[in-house]
Amino acid sequence: MSAALSPSLDEAEARRARAMAALGEKPDGVVEAIAATAAVTPAEILALLPAGAATQAPETAFEAIWAAMTGWGEVLFIVHTDDIVLEAEGSLPAGSEGHGWFNIHGDSPIGGHIRKENCAGITFVDRAFHGRRSCSVWFMNRKGAAMFKVFVRRDAARELIGEQLTRFEALRDSYA
């Protein structure tokens, strides 16, 4: 990376300090909101979470992780941009590559086309969210934001669904 594109050490330290301060103020808040407060990326916030709260997998694991999650049953699929937080509940359909996209179609409200090549990595996130344990898989783009997230769902008592949680933990642990 050229010197013009890489942040200086002082700038990197300032970003980290802002991120740590914002995370300290609201450790169980919305990652994107914490990042916005600190003027950093969500990836920079995830990198500061305590050990075990954010487990990384390489982008080359995209299809394997997706395929594993198709067996989880109904999940919560979220796309979070500056303009919308779109939530869809359903099973993840199998995907296949074609015409430059990872295409997902099936008997589910979750469907469409993913620009898989933009995935820079996958992060398994296991942290408190507004006081409750939350487990999700974040497919991160090269800009440091989530392309989309897949969450372990909750039951009627607002507890994480046990079978999905077990599958999440096993998949996460295979990349730890």
C-alpha positions as CSV (number, residue, x, y, z in Angstrom):
1,M,0.0,0.0,0.0
2,S,1.4,3.4,-0.8
3,A,2.2,5.9,1.9
4,A,-0.6,8.1,0.7
5,L,-3.2,5.3,1.2
6,S,-1.9,3.9,4.5
7,P,-2.8,5.7,7.7
8,S,0.1,7.1,9.8
9,L,0.9,5.5,13.1
10,D,-0.5,8.5,14.9
11,E,-3.7,8.3,12.9
12,A,-4.1,4.6,13.6
13,E,-3.5,5.2,17.3
14,A,-6.1,8.0,17.3
15,R,-8.6,5.7,15.5
16,R,-8.0,2.9,18.0
17,A,-8.4,5.4,21.0
18,R,-11.7,6.7,19.6
19,A,-12.9,3.2,19.0
20,M,-12.0,2.0,22.5
21,A,-13.7,5.1,24.1
22,A,-16.9,4.6,22.1
23,L,-17.0,0.9,22.8
24,G,-16.4,1.6,26.5
25,E,-19.4,3.9,26.6
26,K,-21.8,1.3,25.1
27,P,-20.1,-2.1,25.1
28,D,-23.3,-3.9,24.3
29,G,-24.7,-1.5,21.8
30,V,-25.1,-1.6,18.0
31,V,-21.6,-2.1,16.5
32,E,-22.4,0.2,13.5
33,A,-23.6,3.0,15.9
34,I,-20.5,2.6,18.1
35,A,-18.3,2.7,14.9
36,A,-20.1,5.9,13.7
37,T,-19.6,7.6,17.0
38,A,-15.9,6.9,16.8
39,A,-15.6,7.6,13.1
40,V,-14.1,4.1,12.5
41,T,-15.4,1.0,10.7
42,P,-17.4,-1.8,12.3
43,A,-14.4,-4.1,11.7
44,E,-12.3,-1.9,13.9
45,I,-14.9,-2.2,16.7
46,L,-15.1,-6.0,16.3
47,A,-11.3,-6.2,16.5
48,L,-11.5,-4.6,20.0
49,L,-14.0,-7.0,21.5
50,P,-12.7,-9.3,24.3
51,A,-11.0,-12.6,23.4
52,G,-13.5,-15.1,22.0
53,A,-16.1,-12.5,21.1
54,A,-15.1,-12.1,17.5
55,T,-13.6,-15.2,15.8
56,Q,-12.2,-14.6,12.3
57,A,-12.5,-17.0,9.3
58,P,-11.0,-16.3,5.9
59,E,-13.0,-15.2,2.9
60,T,-12.1,-18.5,1.2
61,A,-14.5,-20.1,3.8
62,F,-17.5,-18.2,2.4
63,E,-19.2,-21.2,0.6
64,A,-18.4,-23.7,3.4
65,I,-19.8,-21.4,6.1
66,W,-22.9,-20.6,4.0
67,A,-23.5,-24.3,3.3
68,A,-23.2,-25.2,7.0
69,M,-25.7,-22.5,7.9
70,T,-28.3,-23.8,5.4
71,G,-28.9,-26.6,8.0
72,W,-29.7,-24.2,10.9
73,G,-33.4,-23.8,10.2
74,E,-34.9,-20.3,10.3
75,V,-32.3,-17.7,11.1
76,L,-32.5,-13.9,11.2
77,F,-30.8,-12.4,8.1
78,I,-29.8,-8.7,8.5
79,V,-28.5,-6.1,6.1
80,H,-27.5,-3.0,7.9
81,T,-26.6,0.2,5.9
82,D,-26.7,3.8,6.8
83,D,-30.2,4.0,5.4
84,I,-31.9,0.8,6.4
85,V,-31.7,-2.2,8.8
86,L,-33.4,-4.9,6.8
87,E,-34.4,-8.0,8.8
88,A,-35.7,-11.2,7.2
89,E,-36.5,-14.5,9.0
90,G,-36.1,-17.7,7.0
91,S,-33.9,-20.6,6.2
92,L,-30.8,-19.9,4.2
93,P,-31.2,-21.6,0.7
94,A,-28.2,-23.3,-0.9
95,G,-26.2,-21.1,-3.1
96,S,-24.4,-21.4,-6.4
97,E,-22.0,-19.2,-8.4
98,G,-23.1,-17.9,-11.7
99,H,-22.6,-14.7,-13.8
100,G,-20.3,-13.2,-11.2
101,W,-22.7,-13.6,-8.3
102,F,-23.3,-16.1,-5.5
103,N,-27.0,-16.8,-6.1
104,I,-29.4,-17.9,-3.4
105,H,-32.9,-19.1,-4.3
106,G,-35.3,-21.5,-2.7
107,D,-38.4,-21.8,-0.6
108,S,-37.4,-19.0,1.7
109,P,-38.0,-15.2,2.0
110,I,-34.2,-14.9,1.9
111,G,-33.0,-14.9,-1.7
112,G,-31.0,-12.9,-4.1
113,H,-27.5,-12.4,-5.3
114,I,-24.3,-11.7,-3.3
115,R,-21.1,-10.3,-4.7
116,K,-19.0,-12.9,-3.0
117,E,-15.8,-11.5,-4.4
118,N,-16.3,-8.4,-2.1
119,C,-16.2,-10.6,1.0
120,A,-12.9,-9.9,2.8
121,G,-13.6,-12.3,5.7
122,I,-16.2,-13.7,8.0
123,T,-16.5,-13.0,11.7
124,F,-18.3,-15.1,14.2
125,V,-19.6,-12.6,16.8
126,D,-20.6,-13.8,20.3
127,R,-21.3,-10.8,22.6
128,A,-23.8,-9.1,24.7
129,F,-26.3,-6.9,22.9
130,H,-28.5,-4.7,25.0
131,G,-27.8,-7.0,28.0
132,R,-28.5,-10.4,26.3
133,R,-26.1,-12.8,24.6
134,S,-26.2,-12.5,20.8
135,C,-24.5,-14.8,18.3
136,S,-24.1,-14.0,14.6
137,V,-22.0,-14.5,11.6
138,W,-20.8,-11.4,9.8
139,F,-19.7,-11.5,6.2
140,M,-17.4,-8.4,6.0
141,N,-16.5,-6.4,3.0
142,R,-13.2,-4.7,2.1
143,K,-14.4,-1.4,3.5
144,G,-14.7,-2.9,7.0
145,A,-18.5,-3.1,7.1
146,A,-20.8,-6.1,7.2
147,M,-22.2,-7.1,3.8
148,F,-24.8,-9.0,5.8
149,K,-25.2,-10.9,9.1
150,V,-26.8,-14.1,10.0
151,F,-28.1,-14.3,13.6
152,V,-29.0,-17.3,15.8
153,R,-32.7,-16.8,16.5
154,R,-34.5,-16.5,19.8
155,D,-37.4,-18.6,21.0
156,A,-40.7,-17.2,22.5
157,A,-38.9,-16.7,25.9
158,R,-36.3,-14.6,24.0
159,E,-33.6,-17.2,24.6
160,L,-31.2,-18.3,21.9
161,I,-32.5,-21.4,20.2
162,G,-30.4,-24.2,21.6
163,E,-29.8,-26.3,18.5
164,Q,-28.8,-23.2,16.4
165,L,-26.5,-22.0,19.2
166,T,-24.8,-25.4,19.3
167,R,-24.3,-25.3,15.5
168,F,-23.0,-21.7,15.7
169,E,-20.5,-22.6,18.4
170,A,-19.3,-25.7,16.6
171,L,-18.8,-23.8,13.3
172,R,-17.2,-20.9,15.1
173,D,-14.9,-23.2,17.0
174,S,-13.8,-24.9,13.8
175,Y,-12.2,-21.5,12.9
176,A,-10.8,-20.6,16.3
